[in-house]
Amino acid sequence: MATTPQKPSLIGMSMPELSTALDPWTLPSYRAEQIYKWVHHHQVSDFADMSNLPKTLRSELSEAFELHTLKPAFRAVSKDGTIKYLWELTDGRQIESVFIPEATRTTICISSQVGCALGCDFCATAKMGFLRNLTAGEIVEQVIRVQQDTGQKITNVVLMGMGEPFLNYPRVIQACHILCDPAGLAISAKKITISTVGVVPRIRQYADEEQPFSLAISLHAPTQELRRSIMPIADKFDLQMLMDSAHHYTGGSNRRRITFEYVLLKGVNDSPTEAKQLLKLLAPLRCKLNLIPYNDTGIGFIRPEDNNIQRFLKPLEQAPFTVTVRKNRGNDIAAACGQLFVEVAEDSKARSMKA
Ligand code: SF4
């Protein structure tokens, strides 16, 4: 795999990191603040646009640092306006982001790792295995680049693309602080959602640190036995441990609500029995349930028919929490997590075999 030697990127540097990186210039401290704002708030693509810096400094900075490190590798636009991006990193590896425009908000789903080690049965990313963690800069840059490409201000961010964010905890948290910083991307912290499949120690840490971002837990099964059969992480952190950590989070001093994600897989977890078990499990918690009819990926699972989804919803009508069913977006462009990468990789594999 080709590795391009790379100057460090200024995107994703916290203020203290940026001040240290600027040490050789012995600049007054306000310069670091100005540069941080040009990079993250104004999101300039060229050092020449940093108009309140001396020209010599602008050109020296452009010799020492990069502003962009992600190279567009593929872009697909769905009929419904969803846009899927495949980015090439400086080491030649690839990650995905998905832009989802809606009437009242614009959401981006971003990646936190290249590939993933957790091997959930229904996930296309799992087929890649784990390759590496993303840097804070690579996480933040996905939002900046999509904002630049679409010309639309992103209002909501979900870390639900490739990877398990809580296995890349420090970089993900640093990136999220830059995303919500008023001098950074200025996205409301509550509208940034970190989605985990249940790395219990990090859920507890996140609660204890009172991080201001929203939390989603990908539950996908209401019993330990079923969860274990589709999500290997349940061997390490069982359902009881996961629910205890969820209670710890919602019972904390800031009394936050958790969103539970539940992907509906035909014949696996979509019966009324499972709906009743789910109701019992979640009823005592401050939470919201988001049902996600599976996005077919060709890896052995299928989406339940609409009448099965309605049958699943019936017992949940009495739930003391909100239940939503996510609209499938971008079906025509392989918008499920990891799916585009896998399809593009298989397509090029097929093409090279043919050649
Ligand atoms: S669903 Fe998430 S945690 Fe599970 S394998 Fe896919 S990327 Fe990893």
Boltz pocket constraint, residues with backbone or C-beta under 6 A from the ligand:
constraints:
  - pocket:
      binder: B
      contacts: [[A, 115], [A, 116], [A, 117], [A, 118], [A, 119], [A, 120], [A, 123], [A, 124], [A, 125], [A, 126], [A, 161], [A, 162], [A, 163], [A, 164], [A, 197], [A, 337]]
      max_distance: 6.0
